[in-house]
Amino acid sequence: MAKICILGGGFIGRFYADSLTGRRLKDEVTVVYSRSQETVDRFTQDYNISNGFTDMEAAISHPDSDIVIVALPNYLHEEAVLKCAAHGKAVLCTKPLGRNAGEALRMIEACEKAGIFTGYLEDLCYTPKFLKSLKSVRDGSIGRVLWTKSRETHPGPHADWFWDLEAAGGGAIVDMGCHCIEIGRNFIGKDIKPIEVMCWADTQVKPIEAEDHAIGLVKYENGAIGQFEVSWTFRGGMDLRDEVMGTEGTIWVNSWLRTGFEMFTTGESEAGYVVEKSETDAGWQFPVGDEAAELGYVNMFLDQLEAFENSREPQETFYDGYIVNAVMDAAYASAKSKKWEKVKLDIWKGKTGVQKPSVYQEYDAEHWFIKKEKLPNGDLVTIVKDKETGEIKEIH
Ligand SMILES: NC(=O)c1ccc[n+]([C@@H]2O[C@H](COP(=O)([O-])OP(=O)(O)OC[C@H]3O[C@@H](n4cnc5c(N)ncnc54)[C@H](O)[C@@H]3O)[C@@H](O)[C@H]2O)c1
């Protein structure tokens, strides 16, 4: 059983508390910090917590907690994590780890020096559908991964600081690209180095300094490509979709708008909350059975807290958060330069010098194989390339 201190009583702090305590689980939230006394009072009352503070340090150092969860706005992650290191408290931090790779690296260094347990709360890499598809990919069901595509788009975040370039460290990329990039990394292989990024980003709708829409390509050393698509301009709810294509198959996952649960309501009665970021409560609705579970929070805390108790590495680490920050830094550089930009990594623990696999597969002694297809008339055609002349021909 872990005794937990949550820093931040807002949107994600409540999702975390619901996931940790809203079921018959053994962990307990014992301490909470939030900026205003009003939020502290509401949070402590709603979750039956005895220790509430408006002073961050008092919450972190409180003796009645084993581990701290950082659920604060992005610009406070570094400060909070460094305070945990100073107090020797284990810490889990929400996404993005830092506003940039520099912040993430400083957090890693401070925690390593303090010798404390750390974990990265990347919930979308723990959803039931994601974990199942990752297992299929790792078991080889779709062959060698060539292309991943991950999308998170919705009409924009719920709190002011997200829209402030300085406070958040960016716009839609830093807010949601972090999920999409880490999903791609998991499918392609976390030991494969992301080498460069090409990104388009623009502010299409909102009167803000940051980007409200972006599409990026992350090139990996083994030739695989990870695509991310993020937007705060999308209308129609929250679109959470992942695709992964390999040499032997494809997986498509839809986590939010089309999950097999559809409901129509005239909206005449007090319908209330339907699901995160649904824009309307009248007409066709796409509810989600168990939001906290479907968003990965339940599996995430299971892994992270078991890792803490058993002194092992969790599935998502601060190092993963740092790599994602470095990829996002390259995305911002590319959006500005309109060129492929290198991913700058001061630490890299994975493979190096990986080559893109050969595209040559033998058909027979004289030919390379290209493809085989059964035609509508029943004929079987095989397309091959002559090894010597390079001629491409059909064999019937
Ligand atoms: N899927 C996810 O994992 C997910 C989803 C949403 C948010 N997040 C992350 O969680 C963090 C918090 O986001 P949120 O949506 O809960 O934000 P929020 O604004 O809803 O809540 C922030 C909390 O921090 C407190 N706070 C303390 N000092 C503050 C200050 N100086 N300015 C503003 N708030 C202050 C607020 O009182 C509030 O309780 C962010 O890093 C965000 O990226 C993660």
Ligand as a Chemical Component Dictionary entry (heavy atoms), coordinates in Angstrom:
data_LIG
# 
_chem_comp.id                   LIG 
_chem_comp.type                 NON-POLYMER 
_chem_comp.pdbx_formal_charge   0 
_chem_comp.three_letter_code    LIG 
# 
loop_
_chem_comp_atom.comp_id 
_chem_comp_atom.atom_id 
_chem_comp_atom.alt_atom_id 
_chem_comp_atom.type_symbol 
_chem_comp_atom.charge 
_chem_comp_atom.model_Cartn_x 
_chem_comp_atom.model_Cartn_y 
_chem_comp_atom.model_Cartn_z 
_chem_comp_atom.pdbx_ordinal 
LIG N1  N1  N 0  -3.892 12.776 -19.907 1  
LIG C1  C1  C 0  -3.111 13.319 -19.027 2  
LIG O1  O1  O 0  -2.196 12.698 -18.566 3  
LIG C2  C2  C 0  -3.351 14.742 -18.616 4  
LIG C3  C3  C 0  -4.585 15.337 -18.808 5  
LIG C4  C4  C 0  -4.764 16.668 -18.379 6  
LIG C5  C5  C 0  -3.717 17.363 -17.809 7  
LIG N2  N2  N 1  -2.500 16.741 -17.657 8  
LIG C6  C6  C 0  -1.351 17.463 -17.115 9  
LIG O2  O2  O 0  -1.584 17.716 -15.729 10 
LIG C7  C7  C 0  -1.035 18.974 -15.360 11 
LIG C8  C8  C 0  -2.134 19.823 -14.723 12 
LIG O3  O3  O 0  -3.162 19.980 -15.664 13 
LIG P1  P1  P 0  -4.695 20.176 -15.197 14 
LIG O4  O4  O 0  -5.496 19.938 -16.398 15 
LIG O5  O5  O -1 -4.968 19.379 -13.991 16 
LIG O6  O6  O 0  -4.666 21.721 -14.841 17 
LIG P2  P2  P 0  -5.682 22.510 -13.898 18 
LIG O7  O7  O 0  -5.472 23.936 -14.181 19 
LIG O8  O8  O 0  -7.049 21.915 -14.049 20 
LIG O9  O9  O 0  -5.180 22.171 -12.420 21 
LIG C9  C9  C 0  -3.942 22.663 -11.936 22 
LIG C10 C10 C 0  -3.887 22.591 -10.446 23 
LIG O10 O10 O 0  -2.652 23.155 -10.005 24 
LIG C11 C11 C 0  -2.912 24.158 -9.026  25 
LIG N3  N3  N 0  -1.924 25.237 -9.112  26 
LIG C12 C12 C 0  -0.970 25.450 -8.222  27 
LIG N4  N4  N 0  -0.253 26.515 -8.534  28 
LIG C13 C13 C 0  -0.750 27.002 -9.653  29 
LIG C14 C14 C 0  -0.415 28.097 -10.425 30 
LIG N5  N5  N 0  0.594  28.903 -10.105 31 
LIG N6  N6  N 0  -1.144 28.304 -11.552 32 
LIG C15 C15 C 0  -2.165 27.493 -11.865 33 
LIG N7  N7  N 0  -2.533 26.416 -11.128 34 
LIG C16 C16 C 0  -1.818 26.193 -10.032 35 
LIG C17 C17 C 0  -4.306 24.674 -9.328  36 
LIG O11 O11 O 0  -4.852 25.216 -8.181  37 
LIG C18 C18 C 0  -4.984 23.400 -9.767  38 
LIG O12 O12 O 0  -5.415 22.693 -8.626  39 
LIG C19 C19 C 0  -0.441 19.570 -16.629 40 
LIG O13 O13 O 0  0.937  19.317 -16.680 41 
LIG C20 C20 C 0  -1.134 18.832 -17.744 42 
LIG O14 O14 O 0  -0.357 18.711 -18.927 43 
LIG C21 C21 C 0  -2.317 15.445 -18.015 44 
# 
loop_
_chem_comp_bond.comp_id 
_chem_comp_bond.atom_id_1 
_chem_comp_bond.atom_id_2 
_chem_comp_bond.value_order 
_chem_comp_bond.pdbx_ordinal 
LIG N1  C1  SING 1  
LIG C1  O1  DOUB 2  
LIG C1  C2  SING 3  
LIG C2  C3  SING 4  
LIG C2  C21 DOUB 5  
LIG C3  C4  DOUB 6  
LIG C4  C5  SING 7  
LIG C5  N2  DOUB 8  
LIG N2  C6  SING 9  
LIG N2  C21 SING 10 
LIG C6  O2  SING 11 
LIG C6  C20 SING 12 
LIG O2  C7  SING 13 
LIG C7  C8  SING 14 
LIG C7  C19 SING 15 
LIG C8  O3  SING 16 
LIG O3  P1  SING 17 
LIG P1  O4  DOUB 18 
LIG P1  O5  SING 19 
LIG P1  O6  SING 20 
LIG O6  P2  SING 21 
LIG P2  O7  DOUB 22 
LIG P2  O8  SING 23 
LIG P2  O9  SING 24 
LIG O9  C9  SING 25 
LIG C9  C10 SING 26 
LIG C10 O10 SING 27 
LIG C10 C18 SING 28 
LIG O10 C11 SING 29 
LIG C11 N3  SING 30 
LIG C11 C17 SING 31 
LIG N3  C12 SING 32 
LIG N3  C16 SING 33 
LIG C12 N4  DOUB 34 
LIG N4  C13 SING 35 
LIG C13 C14 SING 36 
LIG C13 C16 DOUB 37 
LIG C14 N5  SING 38 
LIG C14 N6  DOUB 39 
LIG N6  C15 SING 40 
LIG C15 N7  DOUB 41 
LIG N7  C16 SING 42 
LIG C17 O11 SING 43 
LIG C17 C18 SING 44 
LIG C18 O12 SING 45 
LIG C19 O13 SING 46 
LIG C19 C20 SING 47 
LIG C20 O14 SING 48 
# 
